[in-house]
């Protein structure tokens, strides 16, 4: 198999379906527009984002049943190289519906089907056989996978000297940090939980991130601040970037796009100042599109130019 500088991993992949309707009324049949289908799941979205910036990556993801086959076809249409690992349970769906009367967005997510122990081992073996410079593990874990699954991936990355970026939350993230990773992207609430406090104010984020870095949990901590922007922290660097003011239509995939923009920039040997700005540009550009579409390359580049001097 061709070698790739960037490999993304999605164990809980999804087929994203989005639509529009007019008026949410209980007990009545809601007439919806023809649905739009997009590929989904953290790592797959990261690979899509990288592709839209002109980069290449290998997307490794689970695929099961008819939904899995449809997912593979859609990934191929995105011009993303991929390795699908077949599993017995069907690939899950996620559903986004927008009420045109109120412009309210409703997001429905389903849990992923159970992954067997044998399938789990096949996923880990596939990852171990790859030797990328950057390895991205993103998204939630399926039923059947233990909380230490990303920890096992961290151990694989350490052995192969791959720089591991983990974008998840809860115990799965905590256990990965015990091994040590290259970069994480929590929001403020998730960062608070990682250091064992109830909440954090904005002025406390830098010190909280440095606690994780000092313990060897991560080299880079990027904290998403939602509409306020994001900060990037290392032991020597603190970079705050405000989010540009754009007309928001959907936040689906914004976090994954942010990770994709940053990993692409890292692979291009950009400075950390540029890395965080590419991340914010891609995340913000995604919110400009409806449903689950992610961003347009030209929008991300335009926003990056605006952010260069911010």
Secondary structure as GFF3:
##gff-version 3
##sequence-region A 1 310
A	DSSP	beta_strand	6	10	.	.	.	ID=ss1
A	DSSP	beta_strand	14	21	.	.	.	ID=ss2
A	DSSP	beta_strand	36	40	.	.	.	ID=ss3
A	DSSP	alpha_helix	42	52	.	.	.	ID=ss4
A	DSSP	beta_strand	58	63	.	.	.	ID=ss5
A	DSSP	alpha_helix	65	77	.	.	.	ID=ss6
A	DSSP	beta_strand	81	86	.	.	.	ID=ss7
A	DSSP	beta_strand	92	99	.	.	.	ID=ss8
A	DSSP	beta_strand	104	109	.	.	.	ID=ss9
A	DSSP	alpha_helix	117	128	.	.	.	ID=ss10
A	DSSP	beta_strand	134	138	.	.	.	ID=ss11
A	DSSP	alpha_helix	149	160	.	.	.	ID=ss12
A	DSSP	beta_strand	163	167	.	.	.	ID=ss13
A	DSSP	alpha_helix	170	179	.	.	.	ID=ss14
A	DSSP	beta_strand	181	184	.	.	.	ID=ss15
A	DSSP	alpha_helix	188	195	.	.	.	ID=ss16
A	DSSP	three_ten_helix	202	204	.	.	.	ID=ss17
A	DSSP	alpha_helix	205	214	.	.	.	ID=ss18
A	DSSP	beta_strand	218	224	.	.	.	ID=ss19
A	DSSP	three_ten_helix	226	228	.	.	.	ID=ss20
A	DSSP	beta_strand	230	233	.	.	.	ID=ss21
A	DSSP	beta_strand	238	241	.	.	.	ID=ss22
A	DSSP	alpha_helix	254	267	.	.	.	ID=ss23
A	DSSP	alpha_helix	272	286	.	.	.	ID=ss24
A	DSSP	alpha_helix	297	307	.	.	.	ID=ss25
###
